[in-house]
Amino acid sequence: MLLSSFTSPFLCVLLVVGSTAIVHAVSSDTMYQPQRILHNPKTGTITHPLIPHHVHLARRRLEHHETVDTALPDRPTQSRHSISSSSSSSIPTALRTNDRTLQQQMGALYQGYGTHYIDLWVGTPTPQRQTVIVDTGSGVTAFPCEECKSCGDSYHTDNYFKHSDSTSFKAATCNECLRGFCSSMPNSKDKMCKISMSYAEGSSWTAYESLDICYAGGPHDNPLQSSAFDQMDGDHIDPVQASQFAFELNFGCQVSITGLFITQLADGIMGMENDNTAFWKQMYNKKAIPKPEFSLCFWRQDHAERDGTDAGALTLGGVDTRLHMTPMVYASNLKSGGFYAVHLKAIYLREGGGQSAQLDDMSKMHRLDISESALNSGNVIVDSGTTDSYFTRGLNSAFQSVWKDIMGNSYNHSPVTLTEQDIQALPTIIIVMQGHKGGVGDEVDADPNSVPGYVGDAFDGEFEPTDVVLAIPGSHYMEFDPDSGKYVARFYTDEHSGSVLGANAMMGHDIYFDTTHQRIGFAESDCDYNGLVLKAGGKSISVAPEEQAVKKTEVPAETPQENDEDDYEEEYDDKEYNDEEYGDDGEEWTSVDPEEKSGSGDSTGGSSSGKGGISTFTDMANEILDDMKHECSSASCRGVAAFLILAAASFVLLMIRRTIARRRVVRQYQEAELEISDLALDSEGSDEDFGYEDDPSSLPRIS
């Protein structure tokens, strides 16, 4: 009895830990770390979080209880320039009247394999989460809706948007088209605003324009339904107040997608180019933010291993200078609408590497021999939705020549083994861009020679002192390939037309898209959103505060051991109980901090009934898994741990089986002896009546 009373719960622990460890072994290596939302009362900006690749993967696995194929599709070797574009709801009273204080919005960015993500919550009364890539190269926010068939459900983080569950959803009529054109759609009797987008790398999608209530940020796994728009004080915005920035969003309800849109982890895209249909522009037009501008601060990686960790911040409605390590400098934005384009004046390779754009030792600067006109053939755009950087093929010959002079080998995109020191020593790509003419009033008032990011007099007056310098170190353009365990160069020089400064070129900078003054600002930054949060304070957005609950700790009652009944009853009768410690029924209560109490908790969680011990062992198993999640972070480590746990469980099962068999044999012998004893006791008469006697003296002696 003692063995079975111990091994049963112990076996439960092993089985719970073992089975759950298998799930964790195939889950993401690192679960979501709590982040916050920040509010800057001086400028009104609000910063929102974007979501890392590994968090989406973990969500997908946990929600669908399945093993997801994490193999990435082949990386395109050309940019995904768009080559063709055909392009009364139930609204809360507060949204119709715009009765709210305008302020900026800020949140943490996270990265997957180059792209950056954010949560959108769409619909009423219960918003549905849609994870979208922040894309300055697209003008439409779009994600798959319930009509979509084979639209990447097995790859994407969330289910399709089920607009039939939203009371505020409305399909745009042909009179309300902002981007699309009036056309018939599959499974629809009426004509709708059809949007069709295709890209050079082969991906495409089709959608119809729709309208619904939407907000960004808030708790990652808990929708907010509040429609209150109260004045917020201080530097922090409570996550549960994120819904006050909700507005009626015009978006693409996708009915078909192809190519990388199927295999990407994010559900869709957040259009952030300069267009009336852009997310930020709609927020501004609906009076949800104070200014028609935003900034992206992409986390600087000191090494090239991207594992989906924190990746910076997105600020809607302005820029937050607290993120900056250097003053912001401004390049001219050549486009008044659509893409954000810059004009390049020259490109250099800086021998010895280096992160900063500060121009100190000019002897290490090697200019690429290409004319300014050839360098700007086509548009040179800044595109956060493009993972890598792609430059005109006219740059290839000059780039190869200078690279070989510095490194002694040819530049290519074949996987190569590098140490961290090797990566730091790779040449830094230095790009000189045409500066903004100024006159806005917020430009840095200092000698350009003392401001990192300005050219100054570094090139003997060849450029304007306020032309802008952008540095792309090796740690940004070299990417670690987990399949081969090697690094791959992601700076391409074979584009047919135009060039793209992608996400890896934007890294390490807070980039400000000021459409009012037609300029793009660059400030070097480590984009340490967490550090900024620690200074400002705040709450986690991982779980809504009102839903946080702490279960009572269960204390299992002692089980009397076999053959000790009398002692146990005596101890039980003699024991005195304190009314403050025990209830009327003799159950023991566990003290809980009042601040940790929650109405959603299990009211029976503190019971010390016989079955309470199993729950305690389950909690113990969960604690073991939590420890393993932090201490054993890699999938291979967790796989080994799961194997060892299951092996231990199998061993325990074997030992229990052998013990039970042994006890069964012993019990059979005991029962047989008992039967013989009973026969002797039940026999009538004495031994003497049957001729038996115990006197040894009467026995014959052996001589």
Beta strands, then each sheet from edge to edge (+ up, - down):
strand 1: 38-39
strand 2: 46-48
strand 3: 82-86
strand 4: 105-111
strand 5: 116-122
strand 6: 128-135
strand 7: 142-144
strand 8: 170-171
strand 9: 181-183
strand 10: 192-199
strand 11: 204-216
strand 12: 247-258
strand 13: 268-271
strand 14: 293-298
strand 15: 310-316
strand 16: 329-332
strand 17: 344-350
strand 18: 365-367
strand 19: 380-382
strand 20: 389-392
strand 21: 428-433
strand 22: 468-472
strand 23: 478-481
strand 24: 486-489
strand 25: 491-495
strand 26: 499-501
strand 27: 509-514
strand 28: 519-524
sheet 1: 1+ 2- 15+ 4- 5+ 6- 13-
sheet 2: 1+ 2- 15+ 14- 27+ 28- 16+
sheet 3: 1+ 2- 15+ 4- 5+ 11- 8+
sheet 4: 1+ 2- 15+ 4- 5+ 11- 10+ 3-
sheet 5: 1+ 2- 15+ 4- 5+ 11- 12+ 7+
sheet 6: 1+ 2- 15+ 4- 5+ 11- 10+ 9-
sheet 7: 18+ 17- 21+ 22-
sheet 8: 19+ 26+
sheet 9: 20+ 25+
sheet 10: 23+ 24-
end
